[in-house]
Amino acid sequence: MRGYGRGVRLLEVLLPGRCAICLLPGRELCESCFAALTRLRPPVCERCGSPGPWPVRRCPECVGRRLGFVQARAAIVYDERARALVRAWKERGRRGLAHSAAELVLEVVPRPGSEVLVHVPGDPERARERGAVPPRALAVSLGDRWGIATADVLRRTRSFERQRGLDLATRRRNVQGSVVAKRGVPSTVCLVDDVYTSGATADACARALRGAGATHVEVVTLARAVR
């Protein structure tokens, strides 16, 4: 599997490009599919970014939860189109989609007032298979456009089962204590990830950042699951 990422990049050069969603030949993400992705516009929960009929400080999804971040924002709803985009980006090595993901975030999410962007660390085993960590590429692309530095300060202490299909309680147990941060993290940090599902991964990373010196952690993701 060590040559997987290299093989994917070679195929990208040799084969004609196709849209990650509709599979028609052309751009990585065609204009029609780019426009069809459902943007997450206000009103949203002030804390976790869940959409609703009116703005609230806490919604049923985050009320009563002690979260390590002060707020989370995402660009698009994690529906079938978004899942196809994320699968192509993460599991099929379509690295160019990081730029499309950044464009979507820039369109919807305001620039954070953070000193540094930090990406959610990839699982070491999957990173070797895929040859890349999508949240890192997204953070770099956003940092270039926002004029914010990026830093690689988080790492996973262990691999864990895929979160897909797990209930909220299991997700939380799955990631508990699985992330550590280097000391000396700036006080204001923006954590970047591809998908916000339950907030368990973002919370684990935010807690690690706070333990390493951060006092204010925001979260920005491409997509968000909407219940």
Secondary structure, 3 states (H helix, E strand, C coil): CCCHHHHHHHHHHHCCCECCCCCCECCCCCHHHHHHCCECCCCECCCCCCECCCCCCCCCCCCCCCCCCCEEEEEEECCHHHHHHHHHHHHCCCCCHHHHHHHHHHHHCCCCCCCEEEECCCCHHHHHHHCCCHHHHHHHHHHHHHCCEEECCEEECCCCCCCCCCCHHHHHHHHCCCEEECCCCCCEEEEEEEEECCCHHHHHHHHHHHHCCCCEEEEEEEEECCC
